[in-house]
C-alpha cells in the first residue's frame, strides 16, 4: 500500500512537470534567482499611436541580466480583453544567453474607443515561474490637420491663383506616405498631387499650389497618409467664387503732361499703386490710332509695391485724332496680366512746343529786337541833346 502511494505521488509530479505551466518541478532557489534577473528592457509599437480599429505590431525586448547563466523560455504572448492578439503566441522553447536580449514580436488590433490600454506580456521559464509585464498602448483618433494660410478672396475665370496651406501632425507619433491631392469640377490645379512622405509627431509642412477655375465651383483638398500600415485621410473643401479681389494691385496713371515737337507727341506722368499687393512688370504704351515712336515706344516702370509710385514717358505720332488711348499693364504674383486704358487728349491747346521754324517761334525774337532798337535809339537821342 505504501509503495502504491509513492508511485502515485511520483506519477502526479511527473505529469505536472510535463504540463506547459508545470515548471515548478524543476524550480530551485538558484533558478528562481536566475529568472529574477530576466526583465523587459523595452517595448515598441508600430504605429506608435493607434487609431481605433488600427492593426499593428508590438515588439517586446527581453534581456537576460545574468552574466554567466542562460535561461530557457517556452511560452510568450501578449493581449487582454481590449487589445486582441492576431498572431500566434511563441510556444517553442528558446534560449536567452547571458547578457543577451531577445525580441518577441506580435500582431495586434485596437478595435476599441480612444484611451490608454495595458495589454499584459507574459513569458514562461522552464525552471521558474512566469514573467509578467504590462505594455501601455495609446489609442488616439486625432487626425492630420489642414490649415489655409493664404488664398485669394475671389477668383476670376481663366486666371491662375496661388493657395498656401499647411499640413500639421498633432499626433504623438509620426505618419508615413503623406500625399496631397487637389480636385474639383471646372478647375485646373498645379501640381494636382504633391508627395510629402513622412511627417514627424508635432511637425508641419507648407504646401503651395495654383488653381485656375473655369466656373465657380468647390475645390477639394485630400491628404492621404498611413498610420503604420493603416490608411487614413483628411479632407478640406473651400469655395471658388468669382469677383473682384479687394487686395489686388491697382496701378493708376496720374499727372499726365503732353508736349509735341516735329509731329511727335511726348507724354509723361506717374503710376501709383493704390492696391494692397505688389504690381509686377508695370508697363505703359500707346495704342491705335497712335503709332509708337522712338525713343519711348513703351516704358517699363517695373515692380510697384503697395502705395509706391514711378514715372513714365511714351512717345508716339498720331494723325486725324484728338484722343489717344494710353494702356497700363501689369502682372500679379501668379503671372496673370491685367490691362487698363486711359484716354489722353492731344488737342492743339496742349501742343506747348510747336515745331521749330514756324512763324510763331520768331515772335519773341522780333519783340526783343524791337525793344532793343527803341532803347538804343532813345539813349542816343538823350546823349545828343545833353551835348
URZI-V818231 format. One record per backbone hydrogen bond with DSSP energy under -1.0 kcal/mol. CO is the residue of the C=O (numbers start at 1). NH is the residue of the N-H. If there is no record, write none. Layout:
BEGIN
[[CO,NH] [CO,NH]]
END
This chain:
BEGIN
[[1,5] [2,6] [3,7] [4,8] [5,9] [6,10] [7,11] [8,12] [9,13] [10,14] [11,15] [12,16] [13,17] [14,18] [15,19] [21,23] [23,26] [28,32] [29,33] [30,34] [31,35] [32,36] [34,37] [35,38] [37,65] [39,63] [42,61] [44,59] [46,57] [50,140] [51,54] [54,110] [56,108] [57,46] [58,106] [59,44] [60,104] [61,41] [61,42] [62,102] [63,39] [64,99] [66,99] [71,96] [72,126] [73,94] [75,124] [76,90] [77,122] [79,120] [83,80] [84,109] [90,76] [94,73] [96,71] [97,100] [100,64] [102,62] [104,60] [106,58] [107,86] [107,87] [108,56] [109,84] [110,53] [110,112] [115,139] [117,137] [119,135] [121,133] [122,77] [123,131] [124,74] [131,123] [133,121] [137,117] [138,50] [139,115] [145,168] [147,166] [150,164] [155,243] [156,159] [161,211] [163,209] [164,149] [164,150] [165,207] [166,147] [167,205] [168,145] [169,202] [175,199] [176,226] [178,196] [178,197] [179,224] [180,194] [181,222] [183,220] [184,187] [186,214] [188,212] [190,210] [192,182] [194,180] [197,178] [199,175] [200,203] [203,169] [205,167] [207,165] [209,163] [210,190] [211,161] [212,188] [213,158] [217,240] [219,238] [220,183] [221,236] [222,181] [223,234] [224,179] [225,232] [226,176] [227,230] [230,227] [232,225] [234,223] [236,221] [238,219] [240,217] [241,155] [245,248] [250,274] [252,272] [254,270] [257,268] [259,266] [261,264] [264,261] [265,316] [266,259] [267,314] [268,257] [269,312] [270,254] [271,310] [272,252] [273,307] [279,304] [280,331] [282,301] [282,302] [283,329] [284,299] [285,327] [287,290] [291,317] [296,315] [299,284] [302,282] [304,279] [305,308] [308,273] [310,271] [312,269] [314,267] [315,293] [316,265] [317,291] [322,346] [324,344] [325,287] [326,342] [327,285] [328,340] [329,283] [330,338] [331,280] [332,335] [336,332] [338,330] [340,328] [342,326] [344,324] [347,350] [348,351] [350,352] [355,358] [358,361] [359,362] [362,366] [363,367] [364,368] [365,369] [366,370] [367,371] [368,372] [369,373] [370,374] [371,375] [372,376] [373,377] [374,378] [375,379] [376,380] [377,381] [378,382] [379,383] [380,384] [381,385] [382,386] [383,387]]
END
